[in-house]
Amino acid sequence: MAESIEQRVHRVVRQVLKVDPSDIKPESRFSADLGAESIQSVELVATFEEEFDIEMDEDEALSVQTVGDAIEFIAACVADQHGE
């Protein structure tokens, strides 16, 4: 069975930020809760683009603050760009 968008977002966050899976919750903020520094935020955007084969507006993507918001943002990008 294919991974859901949420599962894939969680996997990317774990890989890029090297955080424990139990720390990743929908309300987790990338900087304040998960310790993302600016370079890691840019790396997250790039990795999400690769993982989902999408292009995201960098300013919009970097304004996303929480894991839950990222899942919604990526789902919208996937739907727009892949017609899903």
N, C-alpha and C positions, 0 to 999 in steps of 0.2 A: 504494500500500500504506500502511495506517495505521501511524503511529509506535507503537513499543512503549512500555510504561510507562517503561522505562529511558531510552529516547531522549527522552521528554517531560520526565522528571525532569532529565536533563542540560541540556536546553534552558532550563528554568526557572532552574536553578542558574546557568547562563551569563548569562542576562538579569538576574537579581536581583543577583548578586554580581560581575558583570563580570569573570569569570575566564576564562582560556584553556581551551578544551576539553580540552587535553592534561593539565591539572591535575586534572580531575575523574575520580576513580577510585573503585571501590566502597569502598575503605578510607579515602578522604579524609574528614577530619573538618571539619564546617562551620566551626567557630570556629578551631581550631588550624591547619588546613591551608589552608582557603579564605578565611580572614579575615572570616567573618561576625560582625557585631556584633549585639547583642540586637535592635535595631530591624529589621535585615535578616533575622534568624531569624523574627520575627513576619511580615515581608513574604513570606518564603518559604512559610510555612504558608498565608497568605491566597492566594498565587498558585497553590500546589498545589491548594487547594480549588476555585479557579476553573477551573484547567486540567482537572481530573478530575471536576468537578461532584460533589464529595463534601464532607462535613463531618467534620472531624477534632477529636478532643478536644485542646484547645490544650496542656494540660499534657503529655499523652502525646506529641504531635507535637514539642513543644519539647525533650523528653527524647531524641529521636532524634539521635544524634551523627554518623553517617556517611552518605555518599551511598547505600551499599549497604543500610543499615538503612532509609533513607527509601524506597527502591524497594520493599522488602518491606512496610513499613508502609502505603504508599499502595496497593500491590497488594491487601493485605488489606482496606483501607477500600473500594476499588472493588468487590471481590468481595462484601463484606457489603452495600453500599448499592446495587449495580447487578446483583447476582446473576450476576456473570461468573465 
